[in-house]
């Protein structure tokens, strides 16, 4: 069956591509393969220049989501060009780990609020600005994490922020339902090899442990997360709304695997 996902010709705004390892890059690649029109948005001119070399001929806009004026400018540009947005991928997160990972209670107000602003509130602000540009049945997908209840030191203070992001899906769905059928969902990804994650102190060790816990013995790939996001962005997922789809290859069911426990106790 051709165009099974029914994405051919649909306009999808992809926000958050940093490089070839980015989740957003893999999602955009999948979308282009099935015939979607991908509009890219990055945070800076420098990022646009680097992405233009990677993706020549694409429409690449600039929007620093920490600046409301830039979000408004992005929405105005899309509106002025008469584009209808059928889908939005929000793959944006930031946390300041410049001082290393500290105990959660030592998180500073500035660090926490900056991370909330960029990683969570940006989704609300972007969707509000674009509300007049979305098609009536548009799909909005953000990238979360597979669990926000696992108190992992290596993820610092981001899990509570990702929990807020997940909660916002229900509230965005409800408020948008007053005038549209726009859907909001999240791909809750297990540990991935990305440039962003590589910069988190202690992340590599956690990634290796996760891989040992996953029943198949192989970590989740970025392309697996991307394929799930593409499905959620498509009309084929029309019955899925205000949900998190966990993509962790079964990691959460296997923490007490005999071999894993034995290695830990022997150590």
Secondary structure, DSSP 8 states (H G I E B T S, - for coil): -TTTT--TT-EEEEE---STTSHHHHHHHHHHHTT-EEEEEESSHHHHHHHHHHSTT-EEEE--TT-HHHHHHHHHHHHHTT--EEEEEE-------TT----GGG--HHHHHHHHIIIIIHHHHHHHHTTTTEEEEEEEEEEEES-SSS--GGGTTHHHHHHHHHHHHHHHHHHHTTT---EEEEEEE-----HHHHTSTTHHHHHHHHHHHSTTSS---HHHHHHHHHHHHSGGGTT--S-EEEESTTGGG-TT-HHHHHHHHH-
